[in-house]
Amino acid sequence: MKFTLSWLLEHLETNASLEEITDKLTHIGLEVEDVIDNSRLTGFIVAEVLEVVPHPNADKLKLCKVNDGSKILQIVCGANNVREGMKTVLASLGSTLPESDLTIKSTKIRGMLSEGMLCSASELALVQEESEGIIELSDDYKVGDKFFNCDPVIDINVTPNRGDCLGIYGIARDLAATGIGTLKTLSIPQLTSSINSPIDVEVTDGESFISGIYIANVKNQESPKWLKDRLESIGMRSISAIVDITNYIMISFSRPMHAYDAKKIEGELTVRKANEGEKFAGLNGKEYLLNKDISVIAGDKNIHGIAGIIGGKCSECTLETTDIFLESAWFDPISITKSSRQLGISTDASYRFARSVDPGFTFDGLNLAAKMILDLCGGETSSVVSAGSLDSADTKVSFDYQDVNKFGSVSVSPDEVLDILTKLGFSIDKKTEGNWNVQVPSWRPDVTIPADLIEEVTRIYGYDKIKEEPLPNNVEEVDSTYDNLRILMTNRGFHEVLTWSFMSESTAEKFGYSNKLFIIDNPFNNSFNIMRPSIMPNLLQVTADNIAHGISDLAIFEIGPIYDGEARSKHVLSGIRTGNNLPRNHYNTDRKVDVFDAKADCIAALEFFNVNCDNLAIERAEKEHYHPGKSGTLSFKNKVAGYFGKLHPNILDLFDIKQKVVGFEVILENIENLPVSRKKFIDYKYQSVKRDFAFIVNKDVKVGNIINVVKKSSELITEVLVFDVYHGNNIESNRMSIALSVTFCSPTHTLTEKEIQKESSAIVNLVCENTGGTLRTYR
C-alpha cells in the first residue's frame, strides 16, 4: 500500500516528522517496507524560454534566456525544438539528473556561460528510449513550480485482516489512536438530486449489494495537475478525471468504485451469476470465459463488469462520455477471491474486496466521489438507487479490560483502554465494573472475540512496552529422557530419521488401520491426507529409498507421535533393521538381521526405562504388518509395551523391498504402567551351567507362556532365552519348534550332572504338560 506524506496529512493533524511517522507505523503492525525520498528532485523547475539566439562560437548550439520564476538565467542548449515562449523543465545548479547521476554545475560551453540545463524526457528518466528535443509543457504549468512531486512516498505491508488500512484514512485513524496526531473530521456531502436515474439496479446472486448515482451532462477531461500528481506518485496511471476520481476515493478510503458510460448501458444493471461459457471483454483488453460461480454486473445485452474485479470494455468511460452511472457496491470477499484466482485477474479493486471493504462506507464513498465529479466535471445527479442486502456487521464483544494487563503483560489504565478503543472507532457500553460491551465498527470484521480487543489495545499502546520476563523453566523431563534414548539407539548402530506426521489413507489401510483414522480436511497433498497412525510405513519408505540408492545394510529409528481417530497422540519409538547385522571381517562372516535382533532392540529400549522385562508376557503380534509366525507382542496386564518381528512380505512388496526387514515399536506412553526392574547384582560364587531345549508345540501356543512355565519349574534357573523359532521340513504345518537356552546356577554349591538332569527333566515334563508339546532336542 503506497501513499504520499501529504496525502496522509490530509486526514491526520500532526507535527510529527516523516521518521517518527514511519517508526510508529511499524510499531503498530503496519510494517513500512520502503520510503521513497524524492527530495533530490526538488531542483527541477518549470521554466519559460524568453529568448533564443545562435551561439556565437558553435553552429549547432543556441544561447537561451530562461525565466525560472525568480530570475533570468543564461542557458546553452542544443535541442532543435527550443523556441521562445515555450515552457520546459530546467535542471537548476546543484541538481542531479536521474538518468545519468550528472550534477549540474555552472560552466562555460564554447566560451559562453551556461547556468543550468534544459532537459529532455529521457534525461529525466521519464521514458526508456532516447528522446529528441527538450520537454514541452502545457500552459497549465506555472513558471517557478517544481516539476516533480517531491512528496515522500511511504510503502507499507498490510496484513490480510486489515482491509481498512488499504485506505489512507484507515492508516490515519490507527496513527491518531497512538497519540501521534489527531484524525481530521471527515465531511460527507449531502447531494441534491435534480433528475431521475434511467438506470435501475437489481441483485440476484444472493450475496451482493449495489448502489449507484446517475450523473448527466458531465464534461470528462484530463485531470487537474494535483490529482494526476497524487496518483502518479504512487504508480497509478492518470486516465481521465472521472476514472481518476474513483481511484482517488479507493486509495483514500479503501472504497473501490466504478464509473460506467451510461449511454452504453441497455436496461437495468443486474448483479447475477454468469452463465456457463459466457464471454466477457475487460478494460484490460482481454477476453475471459466465465462460469456459473462468477458474479457479474450485466445489462440486458452486455456484461459490464466482473463484480468487484474489473469493468467491461463495452461501457468504458472516455473523454467523449457525457452521462455516467457511478457504482458503489459490496461483494462477498470469498466469492471475489475465488473468481479472481479462477480468471487470473488481480486488480486494486479485487485486492480490497477480497479483504472486505467497509459496508458502512458504501453510500458515503458514493457521495464523496459524486461531489468530486460535479466539482471537476460538472453535471447534475439523480438520487441513489440500490439493491441487495448490505451486511451492517453489527458485532458486539463482551470484554473485561483487566484482561489487557493480564494477558498482554502491560500496565494500561482503564481510561487508556477506553481512549484507545474509542479512537479506533469502537463504542463501549460500560455494563459493570471491569466488564464492557464493545460495539465493533463496520470496517473491522476481523474483531470478533475478546482476544482481538486485547491485541488492538496492546498494539496501539506499544509492543515495545511489554515487560521483559524470562520464560519459565518448565522443560519436561521426558525431553532429556528421549535425548538419552536417542543416544542408546545410536550406540546400538541406528541412525535417527525424521519423517512426515502425515500419510495417505490408502497406505494406512494396507497396514490394517482402516477404522481409527484422523482425516485432514484440507491436506496440502492427497498423499498426506491423514495423521499417521504408525511410524512404520514412513520408515519402510525411507528404507526403500536407501536400498534404491545402493544402501542395503540399514538401521534407522524415529521417536515421534502417532494419532488415533480423535487426533489424540501418543509417542512411540519405532525402528527397522535390514541387510547385514554386522559387517564381514576376519573375525566373523556377515550375518543377516533376524527377528531376535528386533526383539533385542525392543527389550534394550524398555530396559532403558528400568522396565522389568522378565515380567512381560510375550504373545504373537496381532499387527498386520508383521509376519504372523515371526513376531511378538510384549505386554503387562493388557498394557502393550511394544512389538517386534519380521515385516510381512506383502507389506514389503508395497515398497518394492526384496530383502528381509525386521522392526520393533515401543509404546512410550505405556512405560509408566509397566513393572519397574528391582534387579540387584548377584555375585554367583559357583559356576553356572547352560542347557538348550527345543520343543514342538502348536502354532497357537504363546512363547511367553512357555518361558513362564520354564522359569517356575526351578529356583536354580537364572535366565531363559528364546534363540530360535522354526517352521518347515519335518515339522507339521500346524506346529512349530521353539528353542530355549536355560541357565542354571546354585548360590551354595557347584551343580552336579545329576542335579542338572533332574532340573532338566522337570522342565520337559512341565512344558509338555502345559502346552501339549513334545521335546524335539536337548543338549
Secondary structure, DSSP 4 states (H G I P E B T S, - for coil): -EEEHHHHHTTEE----HHHHHHHHHHTT-EEEEEE--GGGTTEEEEEEEEEEE-TT-TT-EEEEEE-SSSEEEEEE--TT--TT-EEEEE-TT-B-TTT-PBP--EEETTEEE-SEE--TTTTTS-SSPPPS---B-TTSPTTSBSS----EEEEEPPTT-GGGGSHHHHHHHHHHTTSSEEPPPPPP-----B--S--EEE-SSS-EEEEEEEES----PPPHHHHHHHHHTTPPP--HHHHHHHHHHHHHS---EEEEGGG--S-EEEEEPPTT-EEEBTTS-EEE--TTSEEEE-SS-EEEETTTEEBGGG---TT---EEEEEEE--HHHHHHHHHHHT---HHHHHHTT---GGGHHHHHHHHHHHHHHHH--EEB--EEEE------EEEEEETHHHHHHH-----HHHHHHHHHHTT-EEEEEETTEEEEEEPTT-TT--SHHHHHHHHHHHH-GGGSPP-PPP----HHHHHHHHHHHHHHHTT-EE----SEE-HHHHHHTT--SS-EE-SS-SSGGG-EE-S-SHHHHHHHHHHHHHTT--SEEEEEEEEEE-TT--EEEEEEEEEESEEE---SS---EE--HHHHHHHHHHHHHHTTB-GGG-EEE----TTEEEEEEEEEEETTEEEEEEEEEPHHHHHHTT--S-EEEEEEEGGGGGGSPBP--------S--EEEEEEEEEETTS-HHHHHHHHHHT-TTEEEEEEEEEE-STTS-TTEEEEEEEEEE--SSSPPPHHHHHHHHHHHHHHHHHHH--EEEEE-
